[in-house]
Amino acid sequence: MKLSIPALFLFNIMFLGTLDAAKVVFLYGARSHASGDHEFQAGSHLLAKHINAQDKVDLKATVHPGWPEDESILDDADAIVIYADGTKVIGSGWEKMDQLVKEKKTGVLFMHYAVHPSVEQGEQYYLPWIGGFFKNGISVNPFWRANIKPKKGHETARGVGPIEAVDEFYFNIELHPDSLNLGAATPNEKNLHHINNIWTRAAYLAKGKKQSLLWGISRPTGGRGAGFTGGHHHRNWAIDGYRQLVLNTIAWIAGEKVPASGVPTYPVTEDELNEKLDDYGDRTNRVKLPTKADITFTPGPWMTPEEHAESRRKPKKKKK
């Protein structure tokens, strides 16, 4: 079939536009925890689906389990998003990622537990790559109700609505001096749900102080990086503002301009929220859309480190 000049021109524009789209690669970790939590596969697919459903920002996303055996698939990535337990994904690719960051200025986003390397790895890689990390002995991982405020005037804040969510939001993050606080909230006695396994003197003293739950950095050598401590409860991806803030951040680290109304997204249904969940057999739970009940609770005690240590020594009552 022979195309007319106008049709051929239009075809070339569409084809070249596809080729020029910034490439986002999600690398997700294996299942962990219980069904509905640490749903790295489902969360990655959901965010990628929303990126690919819009055409206002020139982004295209692909999703891959773990660190790829063929590392060359990352060579043309403009942004790499790692959503996993600790360093179980990046641990197979330290040198490659360092090369991509230094030579190709690749954007990097680590989400939830993936922001927690060893202190040595954090200082060597995470601080220059993404501007911060969960530091052993200082950072903590309680569950609390955060009212997240995006950074006013920054493009990642565009179109972001209210964000109130209960999650395992880590705080007291070790931050690079040049990092930007892209999403902040303040832990206090009224919003603490419960203290998890890690609690420190620094955390106890952080009450009432604004914390970075989402941070980013524009590297002096080029490229951008970010870290997000949320993402434990899969249901929270259905909160419009929560999802919008992260989608905007992905566009930002990829070097794309965020529109005035944010990266286009749409309301998540319960069916969509349950796509690509990890298979736990008969222990697989259907994830419900977030409700007011999820953020309504009687606050837990803001314990001293000594009180917390003592509470963990007490034998737990067996469930009947």
Backbone as a ProteinNet text record, in pm:
[ID]
protein_1_A
[PRIMARY]
MKLSIPALFLFNIMFLGTLDAAKVVFLYGARSHASGDHEFQAGSHLLAKHINAQDKVDLKATVHPGWPEDESILDDADAIVIYADGTKVIGSGWEKMDQLVKEKKTGVLFMHYAVHPSVEQGEQYYLPWIGGFFKNGISVNPFWRANIKPKKGHETARGVGPIEAVDEFYFNIELHPDSLNLGAATPNEKNLHHINNIWTRAAYLAKGKKQSLLWGISRPTGGRGAGFTGGHHHRNWAIDGYRQLVLNTIAWIAGEKVPASGVPTYPVTEDELNEKLDDYGDRTNRVKLPTKADITFTPGPWMTPEEHAESRRKPKKKKK
[TERTIARY]
84.7	0	88.5	59.6	137.6	71.3	150.3	95.7	112.7	12.9	24.9	126.4	172.6	272.2	222	97.8	48.5	37.9	-10.3	-25.2	110.5	207.9	342.6	404.7	381.1	432.9	374.2	242.2	174.4	225.4	246.5	297.5	435.6	522.6	657.9	655.3	565.5	554.8	514.5	414.7	366.3	474.4	542.1	642.6	762.5	810.1	924.7	890.5	765.1	722.7	731	692.8	701.9	846.7	935.2	1076	1137.9	1090.8	1148.7	1092.7	989.7	929.5	1032.5	1031.5	1121.3	1083.1	1181.8	1158.5	1173.5	1068.2	1068.4	1066.4	1160.1	1165.3	1140.8	1035.6	1007.5	1073.2	1150.7	1209.2	1149.7	1071	1002.5	1058.8	1048.4	1099.9	999	1048.2	964.2	869.1	767.8	664.8	725.1	660.1	699.3	581.5	592.4	485.4	358	242.2	114	47.1	-51.5	-125.3	-180.6	-158.8	-204.9	-97.2	14.6	127.8	250.8	337.8	457.6	420	313.9	271.5	351.2	480.4	571	533.2	493.2	454.1	329.7	225	98.6	114.1	188.9	208.6	283.9	386.2	464.2	378.5	300.3	214.1	107.2	52.6	-50.9	4.6	120.4	179.2	219.4	276	314.3	191.4	82.7	-41.5	-92.8	-84.7	-131.3	-39.7	88.4	181.2	149.1	125.4	102.8	-36.9	-129.8	-266.7	-282.2	-181.9	-192.7	-100.9	-128.7	-45.1	-2.3	-19.2	17	165.2	222.1	364.5	427.9	540.4	602.8	680.2	606.3	662.9	605.4	687	641.5	708.6	631.2	682.6	678.3	778.7	781.8	806.7	768.7	779.8	857	951.9	1038.2	1057	1049.2	1073	1221.9	1257.7	1395.3	1494	1622	1727.9	1740.7	1739.8	1740.6	1873.3	1863.7	1985.2	2053.9	1973.1	2026.1	2020.2	2129.6	2132.7	2120.4	2138.5	2133.3	1993.9	1890.6	1756.3	1744.3	1844.6	1844.2	1923.1	1995.2	2086.7	2016.7	1895	1823.9	1713.7	1718.1	1617.8	1646.5	1543.6	1555.7	1529.9	1454.9	1427.3	1411.6	1465.1	1451.5	1387.7	1279	1206.8	1224	1277.6	1296.8	1206	1122	1020.8	1039.5	1102.5	1146.4	1183.1	1217.7	1268.9	1417	1451.8	1591.9	1669.7	1782.1	1869.1	1858.4	1746.3	1733.4	1729	1695.8	1700.4	1829.1	1854.4	1972.8	2101.6	2093.9	2212.3	2277	2204	2259.8	2311.1	2301.9	2338.7	2404.1	2480.7	2544	2628.1	2717.8	2810.3	2737.5	2639.1	2564.3	2486.5	2418.6	2341.1	2433.1	2546.6	2640.9	2689.4	2710.9	2751.9	2642.4	2518.1	2406.1	2387.9	2400.2	2383.9	2493.7	2617.8	2731.5	2747.3	2725.4	2752.1	2628.3	2511.8	2391.4	2292.6	2328.7	2245.8	2104.4	2092.8	1963.3	1895	1766.5	1688.9	1662.6	1658.7	1638.9	1539.4	1444.7	1352.1	1349.1	1377.3	1361.6	1236.5	1155.5	1031	1022.4	970.3	947.7	1075.1	1070.7	1183.6	1310.6	1295.2	1411.6	1499.9	1451.1	1535	1627.6	1630.9	1706.2	1824.7	1939.9	2061.8	2142.8	2262.7	2353.4	2402.6	2460.4	2511.7	2618.4	2705.3	2812.6	2756.6	2659.7	2597.4	2521	2456.8	2381.9	2470.1	2581.9	2672.5	2742.4	2776.3	2847.6	2757.3	2635.4	2547.5	2421.5	2347.1	2215.6	2223.9	2315.9	2324.4	2349.3	2447.4	2465.7	2359	2303.4	2202.5	2068	2017.9	1880.2	1870.3	1980.5	1978.4	1938.9	1931.1	1896.5	1875.8	1871.1	1845.2	1806	1744.6	1710	1840.5	1880.5	2008.6	1989.2	2051.9	2042.4	2087.7	2008.4	2041	1980.4	1930.3	1872.9	1730.7	1713.4	1581.8	1492.5	1360	1263.7	1146.3	1067.1	960.6	825.4	773.1	641	528.4	410.1	289.3	219.2	189.6	124.9	45.4	-45.8	-131.4	-61.8	-17.1	55.3	-35.2	-33.7	-100.2	10.5	35.6	152.9	128.7	222.6	217.9	330.1	296.8	402	477	593.6	675.6	611.8	568.9	499.5	587.9	530.4	602.5	686.9	707.1	787.4	697.3	751.5	666	609.8	673.7	618.6	489.5	462.3	340.5	220.8	240.3	133.3	16.8	-101.7	-222.4	-242.2	-156.6	-164.5	-273.3	-371.6	-478.5	-439.7	-534.6	-506.6	-453.1	-355.8	-300.1	-303.8	-393.1	-397.9	-404.3	-299.1	-289.8	-216.5	-255.3	-180.1	-91.3	36.2	131.9	253.1	342.1	468.1	563.2	535.9	616.4	744.2	855.5	982.6	1011.2	1084.6	1130.3	1265	1312.7	1451.2	1548	1518.1	1600.1	1732.1	1840	1968.6	1965.3	1972.5	1954.9	2082.7	2100	2209	2180.3	2283.1	2258.5	2181.3	2190.1	2122.6	1986.8	1939.7	1812.5	1695.5	1587.5	1465.2	1357.5	1285.5	1176.7	1051.3	1024.9	916.5	781.3	783.7	660.1	683.2	623	653.1	530.2	554.1	449.3	514.9	432.6	485.4	427.2	510.7	461.8	436.6	327.3	297.3	215.2	175	103	-37.1	-92.6	-228	-234.3	-122.3	-129.1	-45.7	14.4	91.8	-2.6	0.2	-82.3	-14.3	105.7	185.1	331.4	417	560.7	593	671.9	708.9	834.6	910.5	1023.3	1143.3	1154.8	1269.8	1225.3	1286.6	1255.4	1383.3	1411.8	1538.6	1515.5	1619.4	1612.9	1585.2	1646.5	1624.7	1478.3	1413.4	1271.3	1186.8	1218	1143.1	1152.2	1267.6	1288.5	1235.9	1190.4	1143.4	998.2	930	789	768.4	674.1	644	735.3	827.2	919.7	885.3	885.5	852.5	954.5	903.6	988	971.9	1079.8	1075.4	1030.7	912	866	892.5	903.9	944.7	1047.9	1164.6	1269	1327.2	1398.8	1460.9	1587.4	1664.9	1789.3	1816.1	1861.7	1916.1	2066.9	2122.9	2265.2	2350.8	2458.2	2544.7	2608.5	2621.3	2681.1	2577.5	2448.5	2340.6	2250.5	2124	2026.7	1963.7	1858.6	1783.4	1754.5	1731.1	1693.7	1593.1	1526.3	1425.7	1406.6	1352.2	1317.6	1182.3	1102.9	969.3	955	918.8	914.3	780.8	674.9	545.4	545.6	429.1	418	407.5	387.3	369.9	231.4	126.7	-10.2	-46.8	-78.1	-109.9	-231.5	-326.1	-449.7	-423.5	-311	-287.1	-261.6	-229.3	-211.2	-343.2	-453.9	-584.1	-618.1	-533	-552.5	-498.1	-584.3	-547.2	-422.7	-417.7	-303.5	-174.2	-182.6	-67.7	-6.9	-94.2	-50.4	0.1	-71.5	-32.9	107.3	136.9	266.8	379.5	359.3	463.4	475.2	362.8	368.6	441.3	413.4	483.3	633.4	668.3	809.2	879.9	812.3	870.4	897.4	801.7	822.7	940.7	949.7	1056.5	1194	1210.9	1342.3	1377	1274.1	1298.4	1335.5	1329.6	1365.4	1253.7	1130.1	1014.9	947.1	887.8	816.8	681.7	651.6	522.8	419.5	305.8	202.6	147.9	82.6	27.9	-68.8	-140.5	-236.2	-179.2	-49.4	14.1	9.2	81.9	75.3	-66.9	-133.5	-272.5	-287.2	-387.5	-419.5	-571.6	-623.6	-768.4	-800.6	-925.9	-961.2	-939.1	-879.5	-852.8	-975.3	-1017.1	-1128.5	-1075.2	-1163.6	-1121.4	-1068	-1129.3	-1080.5	-938.6	-912.3	-777.2	-676.6	-718.1	-629.7	-587.8	-670.4	-642.8	-576	-539.3	-467.5	-322.2	-270.2	-128	-83.8	-178	-137.9	-54.6	35.3	111.5	16	48.4	-36.8	0.6	-87.7	-68.7	-166.1	-217	-310.7	-436.9	-483	-606.6	-587	-464.1	-436.3	-427.3	-460.4	-462.4	-587.5	-568.5	-680.7	-718.9	-846.6	-890.5	-867.6	-797.2	-765.6	-883	-926.8	-1038.8	-987.8	-1069.5	-1035	-1021.1	-931.4	-912.8	-1038.9	-1063.1	-1181.4	-1140.2	-1237.7	-1214.6	-1175.2	-1228.4	-1198	-1049.4	-982.1	-839.9	-753.9	-801.4	-721.4	-782.7	-880.2	-947	-909.9	-843.9	-799.2	-764.9	-751.8	-702.8	-550.4	-483.7	-337.5	-267.9	-160.5	-80.6	13.6	76.4	165.5	297.7	342.5	471.2	576.8	624.3	709.7	853.8	919.9	1064.6	1128.7	1252	1318.7	1323.2	1338.6	1344.7	1209.1	1101.4	966.5	934.5	979.1	956.1	1030.8	1156.5	1235.6	1171.3	1119.2	1053.4	925.5	850.5	725	750.4	863.6	895.9	948.1	989.1	1035.3	919.2	803.1	686.5	634.9	600.1	545.8	411.1	394.4	270.1	162.8	38.6	-71.8	-105.1	-124.8	-158.3	-304.5	-323.8	-461	-537.5	-662.9	-745	-797.1
-118.9	0	124.3	214.6	336.8	447.8	512.8	619.4	753.7	840.4	975.8	1050.8	1167.4	1245.8	1284.5	1339.1	1374.6	1252.9	1138.7	1017.4	965.2	970.5	923.8	1011	1144.3	1237.6	1206.8	1182.8	1151.6	1020.6	921.3	791.6	808	888.1	908.2	977.9	1076.5	1147.4	1050.7	966.4	871.2	769.3	719.8	615.7	670.8	789.8	849.4	890.5	933.4	969.6	852	732.1	611.2	578.6	595.9	567.2	662.6	787.3	890	888.6	810.6	808	765.9	835.5	798.4	659.1	575.8	436.3	420.4	367.1	337.7	186.4	132.9	-10.7	-36	-110.4	-153.5	-288.9	-300.4	-426.9	-460.8	-568.6	-598.5	-724.7	-727.1	-838.4	-949.6	-1061.3	-1178.5	-1150.7	-1235.9	-1214.8	-1226	-1158.8	-1166.8	-1118.3	-1131.8	-1091.3	-1173	-1112.4	-1179.2	-1119.4	-1188.2	-1140.9	-1000.9	-911.6	-774.4	-676.9	-729.4	-646	-683.7	-587.3	-610.7	-676	-625	-676.4	-603.6	-637.1	-566.9	-587.1	-708.6	-736.5	-656.3	-667.2	-599.8	-447.9	-395.1	-250.8	-197.3	-270.9	-230.1	-231.8	-337.7	-348	-238.3	-206.9	-104.3	31.8	68.9	197.7	202.1	92.3	86.4	98.2	34.3	39.5	182.1	257.4	395.7	484.2	457	532.2	508.3	382.9	347.5	383	409.2	442	588.2	670.6	813.6	850	963.8	1007.5	1153.9	1211.9	1351.7	1367.7	1267.1	1265.9	1154.4	1184	1088.9	982.1	891.9	783.1	650.1	546.7	410.4	320.7	233	150.9	2.4	-68.8	-214.3	-266.6	-391.6	-451.3	-581.7	-601.5	-719.4	-776.1	-908.8	-968.6	-972.7	-912.7	-919.8	-846.5	-870.5	-810.3	-891.8	-827.1	-903.2	-974	-1097.3	-1169	-1097.3	-1047	-967.9	-820.9	-771.6	-634.8	-530	-571.1	-474.5	-412.1	-476.1	-418.9	-289.1	-262.7	-140	-27.7	-60.4	37.5	162	146.1	262.3	310.5	266.5	310.4	453.2	534.3	670.1	671.6	572.5	559.8	413.7	374.9	239	248.3	176	175.5	38.2	33.5	-93.4	-96.9	-199.8	-217.1	-358.8	-373.3	-506.4	-506.4	-624	-638.3	-603.8	-501.3	-466.4	-458.8	-529.6	-526.1	-654.9	-725.3	-853.2	-839	-721.5	-697.6	-625.3	-510.7	-433.3	-505.7	-599.1	-673.8	-752.3	-774.9	-844.6	-748	-617.4	-523.1	-394.7	-399.1	-277.3	-206.9	-282	-221.3	-168.4	-244.4	-202.1	-74.1	-69.4	49.2	170	149.4	258.8	312.8	220.6	260.6	341.7	293.3	362.5	503	514.4	643.9	740.7	691.4	779.4	812.2	712.1	732	775.9	724.6	754.7	842.6	879.3	969.8	914.1	782.6	716.2	755.6	784.3	813.1	685	695.8	577.9	611.2	520.6	532	399.4	402.5	285.9	306.6	200.6	212.6	112.4	160.8	88.3	19.1	-111.7	-180.8	-169.8	-141.8	-130	-10.3	81.3	194.7	156.1	27.4	-15.8	-106	-45.6	-122.7	-129.4	-184.2	-172.9	-28.4	10.3	146.4	172.8	75.5	92.3	108.9	25	34.6	165.9	207.3	331.3	451.4	455	568.3	567	448.4	438.3	459.9	403.5	404.5	490.8	467.9	531.1	683.2	732.9	878.2	949	906.5	973.1	938.2	817.1	776	842.9	832.7	877.7	980.7	1012.2	1118	1078.3	948	907.1	757.8	707.9	566	543	428	384	338.9	411.3	384	307.9	192	110.4	189.8	178.4	246.8	384.9	439.3	573.8	572.2	514.4	510.2	405.9	424.6	334.3	304.2	203	154.4	132.8	231.1	212	223.6	179.6	201.1	323.7	419.2	541	606.6	693.3	765.7	895	900.1	1017.3	1103.9	1231.7	1329.4	1393.1	1334.9	1370.7	1499.2	1591.2	1716.9	1719.1	1734.1	1744	1875.9	1882.4	2003.1	2113	2218.5	2327.3	2389.5	2404.8	2466.5	2371.8	2250	2153.1	2079.8	2042.6	1981.1	1845.4	1776.4	1649.2	1668.4	1791.7	1820.4	1851.9	1863.5	1907.3	1808.5	1858.9	1777.3	1681.6	1687.4	1593.3	1636.8	1549.7	1576.6	1533.7	1536.3	1498.7	1355.9	1338.5	1205.1	1179.9	1094.2	1050.3	898.5	835.2	689.6	632	511.1	434.3	338.6	343.8	256.7	241.9	153.3	140.4	244.8	368.8	479.3	491.6	453.3	470.2	619.6	654.5	792.5	797.8	918.9	941.4	887.4	917.7	873.3	950.8	883.2	949.5	1017.4	1149	1224.6	1296	1305.1	1382.8	1531.2	1613	1756.5	1825.4	1771.2	1833.2	1770.8	1679.2	1612.8	1708.7	1681.5	1760.3	1680.8	1744.6	1679.9	1689.3	1586.8	1590.2	1547.8	1480.3	1437.9	1428.6	1518.7	1527.6	1501.6	1446.2	1426.2	1425.5	1445.9	1456.6	1349.4	1259.5	1158.8	1223.3	1183.3	1237.3	1136.9	1174.2	1082.3	1048.9	1132.8	1111.3	1023.1	1004.9	929.5	801.2	765	641.2	522	432	311	209.1	167.8	84	84.3	59	51.2	-89	-96.8	-226.9	-279.5	-362.3	-429.8	-340.7	-227.6	-139.8	-10	23.6	148.9	200.6	328.1	383.8	511.9	553.5	678.7	795.2	791.2	897.1	905.3	788.6	786.9	845.9	808.3	858.8	1011.3	1065	1209.5	1282.5	1205.4	1266.9	1309.8	1279.1	1314.5	1463.5	1495.2	1634.8	1701.2	1625.4	1681.7	1632.3	1722.9	1688.7	1590.3	1488.8	1382.4	1369.5	1331.6	1303.8	1159.3	1141.9	1008	982.8	1089.6	1085.9	1195.7	1157.7	1256.4	1237.4	1338.2	1328.5	1410.4	1388.1	1463.2	1483	1601.9	1628.7	1616.2	1512.3	1485.1	1593.4	1634.7	1737.6	1692.8	1561.5	1508.3	1478	1501.4	1477.4	1363.6	1375	1272.4	1299.5	1224.7	1243.9	1109.6	1112.4	992.5	1025.9	924.4	946.7	819.9	837.8	725.7	750	643.4	653	543.1	580.3	480.3	408.3	460.5	391.7	271.5	208.8	94.3	-39.6	-38.5	-166.3	-224.3	-145.2	-190.6	-161.9	-266.8	-251.4	-162.8	-163.1	-86.4	62.4	111.5	255.4	307.5	218	262.9	309.9	279.7	327	465.8	523.4	660.8	751.8	835.5	914.1	999.8	1073.7	1161.1	1084.4	972.6	885.4	836.4	785.9	733.5	846.7	959.5	1073	1123.7	1134.1	1184.2	1094.7	964.3	871.6	871.9	877.8	885.4	1012.6	1123.7	1248.2	1234.3	1167.1	1149.6	1063.4	961.3	876.8	958	1042	1128.2	1222.1	1275.4	1370.3	1305.4	1184.8	1120.7	1076.2	1056.3	1018.1	1138.8	1258.7	1378.7	1438.5	1391.3	1443.4	1554.7	1648.4	1758.1	1708.9	1738.2	1700.5	1806.7	1767.1	1865.7	1939.4	2051.3	2133.6	2056	1959.2	1878.9	1743.5	1723.3	1597.4	1495.3	1385.9	1276.1	1221.7	1214.2	1167.3	1028.9	1017.1	889.2	881.4	770.2	752.1	674	679.6	608.7	458.2	399.8	255.5	182.1	78.1	-4.8	-117.8	-182.7	-295.9	-409.3	-431.8	-536.2	-507	-382.6	-347.6	-362.1	-325.4	-336.6	-481.4	-575.1	-717.3	-787.7	-712.9	-771.5	-798.8	-913.4	-948.9	-967.1	-994.5	-1019.7	-1146.7	-1153.4	-1276.8	-1388.2	-1507.9	-1623.7	-1687.6	-1678.1	-1741	-1858	-1909.8	-2020.4	-1979.8	-2063.7	-2031.1	-1919.8	-1870.9	-1757.8	-1625.6	-1631.1	-1508.4	-1428.5	-1304.5	-1219.2	-1123.7	-1097.9	-995.3	-859.3	-772.4	-640.3	-546.6	-483.1	-389.8	-247.9	-165.6	-26.1	42.2	137.6	205.3	279.8	278.5	344.3	430.5	504.7	587.1	500.3	378.4	288.4	253.6	253.1	218.5	320.1	443.4	547.9	594.2	517.2	551.2	446.8	489.9	394	469.9	395.5	453	449.3	562.9	565.1	473.9	413.9	330	414.9	356	432.3	467.4	588.3	634.6	595.2	472	415.5	464.9	462.7	484.1	358.6	366.7	246.3	133.9	171.5	71.5	3.2	81.9	25.3	-64.9	-23.3	-105	-237.6	-232.4	-355.2	-449.7	-394.5	-475.6	-538.5	-463.4	-515.8	-631.7	-629.7	-736.9	-861.9	-845.4	-961.1	-1039.5	-975.5	-1042.1	-1148.3	-1266.2	-1371.1	-1330.3	-1355.7	-1319.1	-1424.5	-1377.9	-1469.4	-1542.1	-1671.5	-1750.3	-1726.7	-1713.9	-1695.1	-1826	-1815.1	-1935.7	-1978.7
0	0	0	-93.6	-105.4	-24.7	62.8	146.1	77.6	90.3	40	124	73.6	147.2	285.8	297.6	432.2	523.4	467.1	548.8	591.7	497.7	529.2	638	627.6	728.1	865.6	869.1	994.6	1052.3	965.3	1009.6	1073.3	1006	1057.3	1192.9	1207.1	1335.4	1446.4	1416.7	1517.8	1550.1	1447.4	1467	1543.4	1498.1	1565.1	1707.1	1728.6	1863	1957.8	1906.4	1987	2019.8	1917.4	1938.4	2040	2040.5	2126.1	2267.5	2294.2	2427.5	2530.9	2643.6	2752.4	2803.5	2823.9	2863.7	3015.1	3076.5	3220	3237.5	3313.7	3339.8	3488.3	3519.4	3656.5	3679.8	3786.9	3828.4	3965.3	3970.7	4097.2	4163.2	4294.6	4372.7	4391.7	4444.2	4470.3	4586	4598	4700	4840.2	4934.4	5075	5158.6	5289.8	5379.4	5353.2	5377.3	5355	5232.7	5182.3	5065.7	5090.6	4994.3	5006.5	5050.2	5099.8	5139.4	5057.5	5034	4951.9	4819	4758.7	4628.3	4518.9	4514.5	4424.3	4277.7	4244	4106.7	4068.1	4149.1	4118	4117.6	4214.2	4221.1	4100.6	4057.9	3940.9	3815.4	3798.9	3681.5	3681.2	3799	3805.8	3763.7	3817.3	3782.5	3635	3585.1	3443.6	3353.8	3395	3317.7	3305.8	3414.9	3412.9	3328.8	3332.5	3247.4	3100.5	3065.1	2925.1	2875.5	2967.6	2927.9	2887.3	2921.9	2893.2	2776.1	2714	2603	2615	2733.2	2752.6	2785	2851.3	2883.2	2801.5	2738.7	2646.3	2722.7	2785	2864.9	2820.1	2820.4	2798.1	2901.1	2962.8	3072.2	3040	3087.1	3080.8	3222.1	3245.5	3379	3369.2	3462.8	3456.5	3597	3613.7	3746.4	3780	3891.3	3937.8	3848.6	3876.7	3794.7	3666.1	3550.3	3424.7	3398.5	3350.6	3310.8	3195.7	3103.3	2992.9	3032.3	3088.8	3140.2	3030.8	2906.3	2796.2	2780.9	2838	2826.6	2906.5	2990.4	3070.6	3004.8	2898.4	2839	2786.3	2736	2682.5	2776.3	2902.7	3000	3043.3	3046.5	3099.9	3249.8	3297.3	3440.6	3475.9	3590.4	3642.7	3780.8	3799.8	3927.8	3990.6	4110.1	4181.3	4302.9	4308	4412.7	4463.6	4580.3	4623	4770.7	4820.8	4957.4	4960.7	5036.1	5054.7	4924.3	4920.8	4802.6	4720	4732.6	4662.7	4510.7	4461.1	4316.4	4278.8	4338.1	4301.6	4339.3	4432.7	4473.8	4361.8	4253.6	4137.7	4032.2	4060.8	3955.6	4000.9	4110.2	4160.6	4053.6	3991.6	3895.2	3773.2	3724.5	3606.1	3635.2	3749.3	3782	3799.8	3863.2	3883.3	3748.5	3655.8	3521.1	3452	3462.6	3399.4	3457	3589.4	3655.5	3612.7	3610.9	3583	3434.5	3348.9	3207.2	3128.1	3165.1	3088.4	3163.9	3287	3368.1	3388.9	3400.3	3414.9	3545.8	3536.8	3656.8	3734.8	3867.1	3952.4	4062.9	4085.3	4197.6	4271.9	4402	4488	4571.8	4586.3	4660.6	4776	4886.1	5009.8	5058.3	5085.1	5147.1	5062.2	4934	4846.1	4882.3	4969.5	5010.3	5125.8	5163.3	5281.5	5242.8	5216.1	5193.7	5323.6	5318.1	5432.2	5437.8	5549.4	5562.3	5456	5433.8	5336.3	5194.9	5158.2	5026.5	5011.4	5119.3	5115.6	5089.5	5159.7	5144.1	5008.4	4960	4832.7	4711.7	4717.8	4600.6	4616.7	4724.4	4735.5	4748.4	4830.2	4846.1	4712.5	4632.4	4502.6	4400	4405.3	4306.2	4329.8	4456.1	4483	4595.3	4661.1	4760.6	4900.9	4930.9	5066.2	5077.6	5203.4	5226.1	5371.5	5395.5	5531.1	5597.2	5702.4	5767.3	5897.4	5907.1	6028.1	6150	6258.2	6382	6394	6282.9	6282.9	6227.2	6109.2	6045	6109.9	6095.8	6159.4	6066.2	6103.6	6013.8	6082.4	6154	6216.8	6114.7	6155.1	6075.6	6133.1	6047.9	6095.9	5984.5	6027	5933.6	5894.9	5770.9	5723.2	5635.5	5662.3	5577.7	5493.3	5376.1	5296.8	5218	5231.6	5158.9	5055.5	4927	4825.4	4837.5	4775.8	4781.9	4697.3	4762.9	4695.1	4587.4	4467.4	4358	4275.4	4324.5	4248.2	4150.5	4035	3933.3	3975	4068.3	4115.1	4193.6	4237.6	4315.3	4227.3	4098.6	4008.8	4003.7	4028.3	4020.5	4136	4236.2	4348.8	4446.6	4468.3	4563.6	4703.4	4797.1	4935.8	4947.7	5033.9	5060	5209.4	5252.1	5392.5	5389.5	5439.1	5429	5548.3	5586.2	5684.3	5607.3	5636.8	5569.7	5661.1	5622.3	5694.4	5635.3	5669.9	5618.4	5700.9	5643.9	5713.9	5730.3	5837	5849.6	5919.6	5944.6	5987.4	5882.4	5759.1	5647.5	5645.6	5613.2	5593.1	5457	5456.7	5333.8	5291	5160.1	5102.2	5128	5150.4	5174.2	5061.3	4939.9	4825.6	4794.4	4879.8	4850.9	4868.5	4796.3	4802	4873.6	4964.3	5036.1	4948.3	4867.7	4770.3	4828.9	4942	5007.6	5157.4	5234.6	5377.5	5463.4	5581.2	5680.8	5818.4	5920.9	6056.7	6147.6	6200.5	6296	6432.4	6496.5	6629.3	6708.2	6827.5	6916.1	6866.3	6777.9	6729.3	6604.7	6535.6	6410	6409.1	6521.6	6527.5	6541.5	6444.8	6452.7	6544.2	6508	6597.4	6555.3	6652	6627.3	6578.8	6475.2	6419.3	6488.1	6420.4	6484.5	6511.3	6439.9	6458.7	6524.3	6637.2	6705	6769.9	6752.3	6798.2	6879.1	6947.2	7021.1	6926.4	6808	6709	6668.1	6655.7	6618.8	6731	6853.4	6968.5	6976.9	6940.8	6946.5	6822.9	6722.6	6598.2	6604.2	6713.8	6726.9	6704.1	6614.1	6587.2	6485.9	6428.4	6329.6	6189.2	6094.1	5955.4	5899	5829.2	5775.8	5623.9	5557.2	5413.4	5391.7	5332.8	5295.7	5147.7	5073.2	4932.5	4914.7	4867.2	4845.2	4705.2	4658.4	4527.6	4522.1	4417.2	4400.4	4252.2	4218.2	4085.3	4099.1	4039.5	4058.6	3991.7	4056.8	3997.4	3866.8	3848.2	3725.3	3618.3	3648.6	3553.6	3595.4	3562.2	3597.9	3733.2	3763	3886.9	3952.4	4082.5	4155.6	4263.7	4316.9	4421.2	4503.5	4622.3	4709.4	4771.2	4785	4844.7	4948	5071.6	5178.1	5188.1	5120.6	5121.9	5028.9	5015.4	4925.8	4995.5	5128.3	5199.5	5171.1	5198.6	5172.9	5027.1	4952.7	4810.7	4787.6	4881	4862.2	4841.2	4895.4	4889.6	4748.7	4653.2	4515.3	4455.1	4520.1	4472	4524.8	4612	4657.5	4548.7	4493.4	4375.8	4397.6	4508.9	4533.7	4553.3	4622.8	4651.5	4519.8	4433.9	4303.6	4213.3	4215.6	4131.5	4165.4	4293.8	4336.9	4287.1	4293.1	4247.8	4095.4	4024.3	3877.7	3833.9	3898.5	3867.3	3891.1	4000.1	4034.4	3930.6	3880.5	3776.4	3650	3612.1	3495.4	3519.2	3640.6	3675	3666.7	3724.1	3719.1	3577.9	3492.7	3353.7	3268.1	3327.8	3255.4	3173.6	3196.6	3123.9	3203.7	3132.9	3198.3	3248.7	3373.7	3432.4	3396.5	3337.2	3300.1	3422.2	3396.5	3504.5	3592.9	3534.7	3611.1	3652.7	3630.1	3666.4	3553.7	3571	3474.6	3475.5	3361	3360.1	3422.9	3507.6	3569.8	3579.7	3625.5	3633.4	3760.1	3807.8	3931	3917.5	4020.2	4022.7	4075.5	4006.1	4053.1	4140.2	4211.9	4293.8	4207.2	4092.4	4002.7	3955.8	3920.9	3875.3	3988.9	4109.2	4224.9	4249.1	4205.9	4229.8	4111.9	4010.2	3898	3935.7	3893.7	3908.6	4054.2	4146.1	4284.4	4292.4	4390.4	4413	4454.5	4413.6	4440.2	4573.7	4670.7	4801	4819.5	4710.1	4718.7	4790.4	4884.1	4955.7	5058.1	5072.9	5162.1	5085	4957.2	4877.8	4912.4	4951.8	4991.7	4878.9	4866.3	4772.7	4838.7	4769.6	4823.8	4799.4	4905.8	4897.2	4871.6	4810.3	4792.1	4928	4940.7	5069.5	5112.6	5242	5298.5	5418.7	5469.1	5588.2	5707.6	5711.4	5823.6	5829.9	5715	5712.9	5786.9	5794.4	5858.3	5990.6	6039.4	6165.4	6270.2	6375.2	6477.6	6605.6	6713.3	6838.6	6833.8	6847.4	6834.2	6933.6	6888.7	6976.2	7061	7161.9	7250.3	7183	7204.7	7153.8	7257.6	7250.6	7354.8	7345.2	7457.1	7456.2	7397.3	7353.3	7303.1	7406.8	7533.7	7640.6	7658.1	7653.6	7665.6	7546.5	7430	7310.8	7319.7	7364.4	7379	7479.4	7587.9	7689.7	7635.1	7555.5	7500.4	7404.6	7338.3	7243.5	7313	7438.3	7515.8	7575.7	7588.5	7646.7	7552.3	7602.2	7514.5	7454.3	7327.9	7260.3	7285.6	7302.6	7323.3	7192.6	7204.5	7086.7	7047.5	6916.3	6866.9	6876	6920.4	6933.1	6796.8
[MASK]
++++++++++++++++++++++++++++++++++++++++++++++++++++++++++++++++++++++++++++++++++++++++++++++++++++++++++++++++++++++++++++++++++++++++++++++++++++++++++++++++++++++++++++++++++++++++++++++++++++++++++++++++++++++++++++++++++++++++++++++++++++++++++++++++++++++++++++++++++++++++++++++++++++++++++++++++++++++++++++++++

